Amino acid sequence: MRQARQWCRYPVLCVLALIALDGSFVGASGQTGDRPRPPAALLLLEDGIHDLSGQVIRCQPGEEVGIWAESSISLTIANVVIEGCKVGIMVTGSASNNMREGVTRGVTQTWSAHVEGVRMQRVTTIGIFLAGNGSTATSNIVGGAKYGIVVTGDDNTLLNNQSNDNLHDGFLVTGDRNLLEGNEARRNGGIGIHVARMVPMVRDDRFISFIQDRGLGNIIRANTALDNNIDLVEFADCAEPPFSPLNNEWTNNTFTTRRPNCIE
């Protein structure tokens, strides 16, 4: 973390950016195995279903994250209200020494996280942050943050979420083969639904694209994005026939503004 603080004014975002670069604590931990982890109101380190039955999780002074969860195989967070935090929920993969050895031998380690039925109140920076691959976010309500839902990595699924009235993006999705369906993004100050593969750097409490390229194979369908600064954005140009217009599938979305103009 000493190194991260040299280029970042906001410690919690430094940690999130480091994790986003790799998608798990395997990369963020470094050689020593130390895990950078901002103070959290609730720390979940065991796999399984964590149904909080409508409980309100409030950040106290010095706590930056409502729920910090690390999954080894599969972890679910359901039915909770997060209040007064910088980051509502942060979910990432964890790795034991044996798992790290498996990675070095070329063995693929997989984990997944599921966030469902979560509501945010007075969360200032990021509502839900899913780092890594193969996770889902379903039927969550986020609003009033700088970024509503941020998903890094591949093969993630976002269904029937509401991310409205955020300062920047409602949904920021990086990587390939992610599915967004039935979501709502309204009145966000940046982009309603933003799809781009990027290496994020944090500056002035914002994700700034240090390296940006096309995401591939993402499916964005039957979403509603209205009254945003720009409703739908993909980092790409429209291709001419006989090629497909874009490398991602945009179908049956409800919107007014878009970039580029071949998004549907």
Secondary structure, DSSP 8 states (H G I E B T S, - for coil): -HHHHTT-S-HHHHHHHHHHHHSBHHHHT-TT-------EEEEE-S-EEEEEEEEEEE--TT--EEEEEEESSEEEEEEEEEES-SEEEEEEE---HHHHHHHHTT-----EEEEEEEEEES--SEEEEEESSS-EEES-EEESSSEEEEEESSS-EEES-EEES-SS-SEEE-SSS-EEES-EEES-SSEEEEE-EEEEEEETTEEEEEEEE---S-EEES-EEESSSEEEEESS----TTS-S-SSEEES-EES-EESTT--
